């Protein structure tokens, strides 16, 4: 499928009724791209102001939402606008709308005006929930809209109950696990577009992750969804520079790792023979790779380990300071500057922050449980100096941290998409430096094998792989990636055999990518073609 020749930005903006009011802000920092204007014109002119904006992470969906507001306002067809966002993003949204568009957004439901930015967590509670239902909104915008995927949640019921002439949902992942989620989001913006769920299921679902009649489904989605991907919009981001940082476990860590892994292997084989769940084993193995601090709380409740439980707890408590935490201090001292550090587990996060602080490093934890005022304070603190922010995935969700260009992956999720989302916090519009990624891994452990797969076979860290979520969904018809990885590690004792099976998994990933490059191979194919990302700096 040939890509359409891009229309120059200066030609596109002339089609915006709002351009006379926007142009002064371009000189004050409103940086626009042709794909953004094209998306806005598509939403307003073709999709009737009700759409899902599904651009990849870092392509400026907030700016596109602001442009939609500006355009509808310039056409004098909106007066009351409601923006619903996760609590931690309220300040970021208010600042963007003020700096880029000159609007003062209200965040107290009792204020009077025309533009409100409210927390969706606050909005779904009484009495605000009921109050919002009675307002005839002209435009409703929902950020991180994948949180609406389940119709049984208060989030979904809140948005479904709003009276809105226009509605725009923003999400980089309109479908995370199954096609039903996509149906639910479409049903919010254009009720009845897919007909009844039974009809949708019969017409489009082969299994929960696999569509049938893909061409017809793509045609319908084009009437409700706009999705831009980096490799298709000509966006030039700075390059990624990746460093692999091998770490040797201390003797105490090695003893814990080997003993725990052997116990998990034994239990895994037992459970597979009895057709029992292995999810708790995945959790324990990932916590083991993170830190003893993350492992111990789960170990304390793992009574199925029997006599081994107390032995393993004693080993975990005897470790002392993990070698990987010392490595973080070494990296930061050697390189200097500002660092964003990601870890999966809160217990690891707190232990790492404490060790950094005791080592004289200005570090603070950042997680999803923080109040908005505390999140705002920490982001300002992080931006203002050579500081270290240690974040969990939940904490980093939706953040724009392009003022930082150094990232440490303390531990690696087994899902490549989550790693891409981490990197997207800093490798995004507005980044002016090469992004430096430091992947820590412990030698001769599962982490080393995971990194071998992600780095050598999938080449995840070198390039922005926009279609990775699509590839994973196709691969996971045979089971989740985490379960397949666990099967490799826990069935095989020979290192060479592990590497052989990981190589085969990597080849399967590449084969799916090649297959998706053909127009009719999947819902997103044709807009998910693999390409090398340019390494030139942002203009």
SEVEXNU-797881 format. One record per residue (C-alpha): residue number from 1; residue in one letter; x, y, z. Coordinates in steps of 0.05 Angstrom, whole numbers. Layout:
R     n   res       xx       yy       zz
R   NUM     A        X        Y        Z
...
//
This chain:
R     n   res       xx       yy       zz
R     1     X        0        0        0
R     2     X       30       67      -21
R     3     X       31      123       29
R     4     X       -5      186       10
R     5     X       40      244       -8
R     6     X       40      290       53
R     7     X        6      357       46
R     8     X       50      415       70
R     9     X       30      445      137
R    10     X       22      515      109
R    11     X      -31      489       61
R    12     X      -69      449      113
R    13     X      -75      505      164
R    14     X     -112      548      113
R    15     X     -170      499      120
R    16     X     -176      514      194
R    17     X     -229      566      211
R    18     X     -191      575      277
R    19     X     -125      591      243
R    20     X     -128      667      254
R    21     X     -135      656      330
R    22     X      -82      600      331
R    23     X      -28      634      289
R    24     X       -5      682      345
R    25     X        8      623      391
R    26     X       52      588      339
R    27     X      102      644      351
R    28     X       97      631      426
R    29     X      112      556      425
R    30     X       52      521      394
R    31     X       90      474      348
R    32     X       43      442      298
R    33     X       53      384      251
R    34     X       16      368      187
R    35     X      -10      301      212
R    36     X      -42      337      272
R    37     X      -79      387      228
R    38     X     -100      331      182
R    39     X     -127      291      241
R    40     X     -166      351      267
R    41     X     -197      365      200
R    42     X     -216      292      194
R    43     X     -249      291      262
R    44     X     -287      356      252
R    45     X     -306      351      178
R    46     X     -313      276      165
R    47     X     -325      243      233
R    48     X     -376      294      257
R    49     X     -337      312      319
R    50     X     -345      243      350
R    51     X     -282      201      345
R    52     X     -226      162      377
R    53     X     -156      193      371
R    54     X     -110      134      376
R    55     X      -42      163      359
R    56     X       19      128      386
R    57     X       50      152      451
R    58     X       87      218      444
R    59     X       54      245      381
R    60     X       16      301      415
R    61     X      -56      278      426
R    62     X      -65      335      477
R    63     X      -48      386      423
R    64     X      -96      353      374
R    65     X     -151      356      427
R    66     X     -137      430      437
R    67     X     -140      442      363
R    68     X     -208      407      359
R    69     X     -233      452      415
R    70     X     -206      513      379
R    71     X     -236      493      313
R    72     X     -306      478      340
R    73     X     -304      542      381
R    74     X     -284      583      320
R    75     X     -343      554      283
R    76     X     -387      577      341
R    77     X     -417      509      353
R    78     X     -391      496      424
R    79     X     -399      534      489
R    80     X     -388      483      544
R    81     X     -328      436      542
R    82     X     -311      381      592
R    83     X     -243      347      593
R    84     X     -237      284      637
R    85     X     -167      261      653
R    86     X     -131      217      704
R    87     X     -120      257      768
R    88     X      -45      261      759
R    89     X      -51      295      691
R    90     X      -97      353      710
R    91     X      -41      403      721
R    92     X       -6      381      657
R    93     X      -70      391      617
R    94     X      -86      459      648
R    95     X      -14      483      633
R    96     X      -17      458      561
R    97     X      -83      492      547
R    98     X      -58      557      579
R    99     X       11      558      546
R   100     X       -8      532      477
R   101     X      -78      562      468
R   102     X      -85      618      519
R   103     X     -145      587      554
R   104     X     -157      586      629
R   105     X     -185      517      644
R   106     X     -225      508      708
R   107     X     -213      448      753
R   108     X     -266      462      806
R   109     X     -336      440      786
R   110     X     -365      500      824
R   111     X     -327      551      780
R   112     X     -363      586      723
R   113     X     -334      588      653
R   114     X     -334      548      589
R   115     X     -276      499      595
R   116     X     -268      449      652
R   117     X     -212      398      664
R   118     X     -234      349      717
R   119     X     -207      284      746
R   120     X     -247      225      722
R   121     X     -237      193      791
R   122     X     -270      254      822
R   123     X     -324      259      769
R   124     X     -349      188      779
R   125     X     -366      201      853
R   126     X     -430      230      880
R   127     X     -454      285      879
R   128     X     -410      308      821
R   129     X     -428      246      780
R   130     X     -502      265      781
R   131     X     -488      339      769
R   132     X     -447      325      706
R   133     X     -502      282      678
R   134     X     -551      341      677
R   135     X     -505      389      639
R   136     X     -517      392      563
R   137     X     -443      389      544
R   138     X     -424      411      474
R   139     X     -358      373      474
R   140     X     -330      319      520
R   141     X     -258      297      515
R   142     X     -231      237      554
R   143     X     -156      225      561
R   144     X     -126      156      572
R   145     X     -193      129      548
R   146     X     -171       56      549
R   147     X     -194       60      622
R   148     X     -265       59      595
R   149     X     -257       -8      561
R   150     X     -300      -46      612
R   151     X     -375      -29      610
R   152     X     -384      -51      682
R   153     X     -338        3      711
R   154     X     -360       71      738
R   155     X     -312      103      688
R   156     X     -351       75      630
R   157     X     -419       89      660
R   158     X     -400      161      675
R   159     X     -380      176      604
R   160     X     -437      137      574
R   161     X     -487      177      616
R   162     X     -461      245      594
R   163     X     -502      287      545
R   164     X     -452      310      493
R   165     X     -461      336      422
R   166     X     -388      319      407
R   167     X     -342      269      440
R   168     X     -268      253      430
R   169     X     -232      195      465
R   170     X     -156      197      469
R   171     X     -117      132      476
R   172     X      -54      102      447
R   173     X      -82       32      459
R   174     X     -155       29      438
R   175     X     -152      -47      445
R   176     X     -106      -76      499
R   177     X     -130     -147      506
R   178     X     -190     -164      464
R   179     X     -236     -138      409
R   180     X     -293     -127      457
R   181     X     -255      -67      486
R   182     X     -254      -35      417
R   183     X     -328      -47      410
R   184     X     -341      -13      477
R   185     X     -301       50      460
R   186     X     -334       57      392
R   187     X     -402       49      424
R   188     X     -387      110      468
R   189     X     -370      158      412
R   190     X     -419      130      360
R   191     X     -472       86      392
R   192     X     -499       35      344
R   193     X     -441       41      294
R   194     X     -426      -33      302
R   195     X     -498      -53      317
R   196     X     -511     -100      375
R   197     X     -453     -136      407
R   198     X     -480     -203      383
R   199     X     -480     -176      312
R   200     X     -410     -148      320
R   201     X     -385     -214      349
R   202     X     -414     -255      292
R   203     X     -389     -208      238
R   204     X     -320     -190      263
R   205     X     -293     -235      319
R   206     X     -257     -300      303
R   207     X     -233     -305      374
R   208     X     -226     -251      427
R   209     X     -161     -223      398
R   210     X     -169     -241      325
R   211     X     -215     -205      276
R   212     X     -249     -235      216
R   213     X     -273     -194      157
R   214     X     -213     -149      171
R   215     X     -224     -104      111
R   216     X     -296      -89      130
R   217     X     -275      -76      201
R   218     X     -221      -28      179
R   219     X     -271        9      137
R   220     X     -318       17      195
R   221     X     -262       39      241
R   222     X     -241       93      191
R   223     X     -309      125      205
R   224     X     -294      133      279
R   225     X     -219      127      291
R   226     X     -157      166      272
R   227     X      -89      134      287
R   228     X      -22      164      271
R   229     X       43      125      278
R   230     X      113      153      279
R   231     X      138      116      218
R   232     X       80      141      176
R   233     X       79      215      193
R   234     X      150      234      177
R   235     X      164      255      248
R   236     X      237      262      263
R   237     X      255      248      335
R   238     X      326      246      364
R   239     X      359      177      362
R   240     X      358      126      418
R   241     X      425      107      445
R   242     X      422       41      483
R   243     X      472       14      533
R   244     X      467      -56      562
R   245     X      494      -57      633
R   246     X      512     -128      656
R   247     X      513     -139      732
R   248     X      540     -199      769
R   249     X      500     -221      829
R   250     X      532     -223      897
R   251     X      543     -292      927
R   252     X      481     -283      971
R   253     X      439     -261      912
R   254     X      463     -319      869
R   255     X      445     -369      923
R   256     X      375     -338      930
R   257     X      365     -336      855
R   258     X      386     -407      841
R   259     X      347     -436      900
R   260     X      284     -397      885
R   261     X      286     -411      810
R   262     X      294     -485      822
R   263     X      235     -485      870
R   264     X      193     -448      819
R   265     X      213     -496      763
R   266     X      192     -556      805
R   267     X      126     -523      823
R   268     X      114     -502      750
R   269     X      122     -573      724
R   270     X       76     -599      779
R   271     X       23     -548      763
R   272     X       26     -560      688
R   273     X       15     -634      698
R   274     X      -46     -618      742
R   275     X      -71     -563      695
R   276     X      -66     -511      752
R   277     X      -54     -437      745
R   278     X       18     -414      738
R   279     X        5     -339      745
R   280     X       32     -335      817
R   281     X       97     -366      792
R   282     X      105     -312      739
R   283     X       97     -259      793
R   284     X      148     -291      839
R   285     X      199     -299      783
R   286     X      192     -227      762
R   287     X      198     -203      834
R   288     X      260     -245      842
R   289     X      291     -210      782
R   290     X      272     -142      811
R   291     X      297     -146      883
R   292     X      292     -185      948
R   293     X      250     -127      974
R   294     X      197     -140      921
R   295     X      200     -216      931
R   296     X      193     -220     1006
R   297     X      120     -197     1015
R   298     X       96     -248      963
R   299     X      139     -302      993
R   300     X      108     -291     1061
R   301     X       40     -312     1033
R   302     X       66     -368      988
R   303     X       47     -425     1036
R   304     X       46     -474      978
R   305     X      122     -473      982
R   306     X      117     -514     1047
R   307     X      183     -522     1084
R   308     X      220     -483     1030
R   309     X      181     -420     1046
R   310     X      220     -403     1110
R   311     X      286     -423     1077
R   312     X      274     -376     1019
R   313     X      252     -319     1064
R   314     X      316     -326     1105
R   315     X      357     -324     1041
R   316     X      320     -262     1016
R   317     X      332     -227     1083
R   318     X      406     -243     1081
R   319     X      421     -210     1014
R   320     X      435     -139     1039
R   321     X      444      -87      984
R   322     X      431     -117      915
R   323     X      486     -108      864
R   324     X      437      -76      815
R   325     X      423      -19      863
R   326     X      497       -4      870
R   327     X      500       -4      794
R   328     X      447       51      790
R   329     X      489       94      835
R   330     X      551       80      793
R   331     X      514       99      728
R   332     X      488      164      757
R   333     X      554      184      787
R   334     X      592      168      724
R   335     X      546      205      676
R   336     X      514      260      717
R   337     X      451      298      698
R   338     X      378      281      705
R   339     X      354      209      706
R   340     X      286      176      701
R   341     X      290      106      731
R   342     X      234       55      721
R   343     X      220       -5      764
R   344     X      160      -51      767
R   345     X      150      -57      842
R   346     X      138       -7      897
R   347     X      180      -46      947
R   348     X      239      -43      899
R   349     X      226       30      887
R   350     X      227       49      960
R   351     X      290       10      975
R   352     X      325       40      914
R   353     X      305      111      932
R   354     X      330      101     1004
R   355     X      397       74      979
R   356     X      405      131      929
R   357     X      391      182      982
R   358     X      440      149     1030
R   359     X      491      151      974
R   360     X      483      226      967
R   361     X      439      224      904
R   362     X      378      271      902
R   363     X      323      219      888
R   364     X      248      215      900
R   365     X      196      160      887
R   366     X      139      172      838
R   367     X       79      125      836
R   368     X        5      122      820
R   369     X      -18      132      892
R   370     X        7      203      898
R   371     X      -41      262      905
R   372     X      -42      311      847
R   373     X       -8      366      887
R   374     X       49      319      906
R   375     X       57      294      834
R   376     X       60      366      809
R   377     X      111      384      862
R   378     X      155      325      844
R   379     X      153      339      770
R   380     X      174      411      782
R   381     X      229      386      828
R   382     X      252      336      776
R   383     X      254      389      721
R   384     X      292      441      762
R   385     X      356      403      775
R   386     X      401      342      764
R   387     X      353      299      802
R   388     X      332      226      798
R   389     X      258      206      794
R   390     X      246      132      809
R   391     X      178      115      779
R   392     X      132       55      772
R   393     X       92       45      708
R   394     X       29       70      743
R   395     X       65      133      764
R   396     X       93      147      695
R   397     X       27      138      658
R   398     X       12      197      612
R   399     X       71      239      635
R   400     X      108      286      589
R   401     X      180      286      613
R   402     X      217      307      550
R   403     X      260      354      591
R   404     X      297      290      612
R   405     X      337      248      563
R   406     X      368      193      607
R   407     X      328      132      627
R   408     X      348       71      668
R   409     X      307        7      663
R   410     X      322      -22      732
R   411     X      281      -83      715
R   412     X      249     -102      650
R   413     X      176     -120      641
R   414     X      166     -184      600
R   415     X      117     -146      555
R   416     X      154     -104      503
R   417     X       96      -56      496
R   418     X      104      -34      569
R   419     X      178      -20      556
R   420     X      159       22      495
R   421     X      110       61      539
R   422     X      165       75      589
R   423     X      211      102      536
R   424     X      154      143      507
R   425     X      154      186      570
R   426     X      218      220      546
R   427     X      225      200      472
R   428     X      168      244      447
R   429     X      152      311      415
R   430     X      194      366      446
R   431     X      255      322      460
R   432     X      317      356      433
R   433     X      372      308      458
R   434     X      390      237      438
R   435     X      353      193      487
R   436     X      400      150      527
R   437     X      372       84      553
R   438     X      410       41      603
R   439     X      383      -29      610
R   440     X      408      -63      673
R   441     X      409     -139      674
R   442     X      438     -192      718
R   443     X      485     -242      684
R   444     X      463     -314      678
R   445     X      391     -302      697
R   446     X      324     -299      662
R   447     X      336     -224      654
R   448     X      395     -237      609
R   449     X      353     -283      565
R   450     X      295     -233      562
R   451     X      343     -178      541
R   452     X      373     -224      488
R   453     X      303     -232      459
R   454     X      282     -159      463
R   455     X      348     -128      441
R   456     X      380     -177      393
R   457     X      319     -210      362
R   458     X      263     -159      365
R   459     X      311      -99      364
R   460     X      262      -63      409
R   461     X      308      -10      437
R   462     X      340       14      373
R   463     X      277       33      336
R   464     X      208       58      352
R   465     X      165       -3      335
R   466     X       96       27      325
R   467     X       64      -38      306
R   468     X       90      -77      366
R   469     X       22      -80      401
R   470     X       -9     -109      337
R   471     X       46     -160      330
R   472     X       39     -183      402
R   473     X      -36     -193      395
R   474     X      -25     -238      335
R   475     X       29     -277      371
R   476     X      -12     -286      433
R   477     X      -64     -328      397
R   478     X      -18     -384      422
R   479     X      -18     -357      494
R   480     X        6     -295      529
R   481     X       79     -277      518
R   482     X       93     -281      593
R   483     X       66     -352      597
R   484     X      105     -373      535
R   485     X      169     -344      564
R   486     X      158     -379      631
R   487     X      147     -444      594
R   488     X      215     -436      560
R   489     X      252     -419      624
R   490     X      218     -471      669
R   491     X      216     -530      622
R   492     X      287     -524      597
R   493     X      349     -535      640
R   494     X      400     -528      585
R   495     X      422     -457      568
R   496     X      431     -473      495
R   497     X      361     -501      489
R   498     X      333     -438      523
R   499     X      369     -394      472
R   500     X      345     -438      415
R   501     X      273     -431      436
R   502     X      281     -356      448
R   503     X      310     -349      378
R   504     X      249     -385      350
R   505     X      204     -336      388
R   506     X      243     -278      359
R   507     X      236     -307      289
R   508     X      161     -314      300
R   509     X      158     -240      319
R   510     X      194     -221      255
R   511     X      150     -266      214
R   512     X       87     -234      242
R   513     X      116     -166      228
R   514     X      129     -185      155
R   515     X       59     -215      149
R   516     X       27     -152      176
R   517     X       61     -110      123
R   518     X        9     -136       73
R   519     X      -55      -96       67
R   520     X     -105     -150       85
R   521     X      -70     -186      142
R   522     X     -101     -151      201
R   523     X     -143      -93      225
R   524     X      -85      -46      234
R   525     X      -43      -70      176
R   526     X      -30      -20      122
R   527     X      -18       33      176
R   528     X       29      -11      215
R   529     X       86      -21      166
R   530     X      156      -30      193
R   531     X      207       24      178
R   532     X      271       51      206
R   533     X      263      112      249
R   534     X      306      171      228
R   535     X      361      191      275
R   536     X      361      265      260
R   537     X      344      316      314
R   538     X      277      349      322
R   539     X      276      416      286
//
